C-alpha cells in the first residue's frame, strides 16, 4: 500500500501491511511506558484505515485488531491482544 505515496481513500489492512518489517500502512500501539521506555508493543493484524487528508495525514481506523509483538516485530507467543473499533487521527 502507498508505493506511489499517500493517497486518500479507504484501505483494508492485508498482505504486506500485516508485516511489521514491510508495511506501508503500519498501525502500532506502544504501551507500558516507564522510566526505561516502553515494554509492550502491538501490531495490527486486521482492520481498515481511511485517509481523508495526506498533507498532513488525517483520517480514521476501524475494526483494527492487534497482536503483541517484540520491539523488532516478532509475534509474542501467547501474548496479549487488543482491538480498536473506531478512532480518528490527525498529525500536526
C-alpha positions as CSV (number, residue, x, y, z in Angstrom):
1,X,0.0,0.0,0.0
2,X,1.2,3.6,-0.7
3,X,4.0,2.5,-3.1
4,X,3.2,5.6,-5.1
5,X,2.9,7.8,-2.0
6,X,0.0,8.6,0.4
7,X,-3.4,8.8,-1.2
8,X,-6.8,9.5,0.3
9,X,-9.3,6.6,0.4
10,X,-10.3,3.6,2.5
11,X,-7.9,0.6,2.6
12,X,-8.1,-2.9,4.1
13,X,-5.1,-3.9,6.1
14,X,-3.8,-7.0,4.3
15,X,-0.7,-8.6,2.7
16,X,2.5,-6.6,3.4
17,X,0.6,-4.2,5.6
18,X,0.3,-7.0,8.2
19,X,4.1,-7.5,8.1
20,X,5.9,-5.4,10.7
21,X,9.0,-5.0,8.5
22,X,7.3,-4.4,5.1
23,X,4.1,-2.4,5.9
24,X,3.1,0.8,4.1
25,X,0.2,1.5,6.5
26,X,1.8,0.5,9.8
27,X,-0.6,0.7,12.8
28,X,1.1,0.1,16.1
29,X,0.4,0.5,19.8
30,X,3.3,1.3,22.1
31,X,2.4,0.7,25.8
32,X,3.7,0.3,29.3
33,X,6.0,3.3,29.0
34,X,8.1,3.5,32.2
35,X,11.4,5.1,33.2
36,X,13.3,2.9,30.8
37,X,10.9,3.3,27.9
38,X,8.1,1.2,26.5
39,X,7.9,-2.5,27.4
40,X,4.8,-3.6,25.4
41,X,4.3,-3.4,21.6
42,X,1.3,-4.3,19.5
43,X,0.9,-4.5,15.7
44,X,-2.2,-4.6,13.6
45,X,-3.5,-8.0,12.4
46,X,-6.6,-6.8,10.5
47,X,-8.8,-3.8,10.0
48,X,-9.4,-0.7,7.9
49,X,-7.8,2.7,7.5
50,X,-9.3,5.7,5.9
51,X,-7.2,8.7,4.9
52,X,-9.2,11.9,4.5
53,X,-6.1,14.1,4.0
54,X,-2.4,13.4,3.2
55,X,-0.9,16.8,4.0
56,X,-0.9,16.4,6.9
57,X,-2.1,12.8,7.3
58,X,-5.5,12.6,8.9
59,X,-8.4,10.0,8.9
60,X,-9.7,7.1,10.9
61,X,-9.2,3.4,11.6
62,X,-11.9,0.9,12.2
63,X,-12.2,-2.7,13.4
64,X,-8.4,-2.9,13.9
65,X,-7.2,-5.9,15.9
66,X,-3.7,-6.2,17.3
67,X,-1.3,-8.9,18.5
68,X,1.5,-8.4,20.9
69,X,5.0,-8.3,19.3
70,X,8.5,-7.7,20.4
71,X,10.2,-4.3,19.7
72,X,11.5,-5.9,16.5
73,X,8.1,-7.1,15.3
74,X,8.2,-10.8,16.2
75,X,4.9,-12.3,17.4
76,X,4.9,-12.9,21.2
77,X,3.7,-16.5,21.8
78,X,0.5,-16.4,23.9
79,X,0.9,-12.6,24.0
80,X,-1.9,-10.1,24.7
81,X,-4.3,-8.8,22.0
82,X,-6.2,-5.6,21.6
83,X,-8.9,-4.1,19.4
84,X,-9.9,-0.6,18.4
85,X,-13.4,-0.4,17.0
86,X,-13.1,3.2,15.8
87,X,-10.7,6.0,16.2
88,X,-9.9,9.3,14.3
89,X,-6.4,10.7,14.0
90,X,-4.6,13.8,12.8
91,X,-1.0,14.8,12.7
92,X,0.5,18.2,13.4
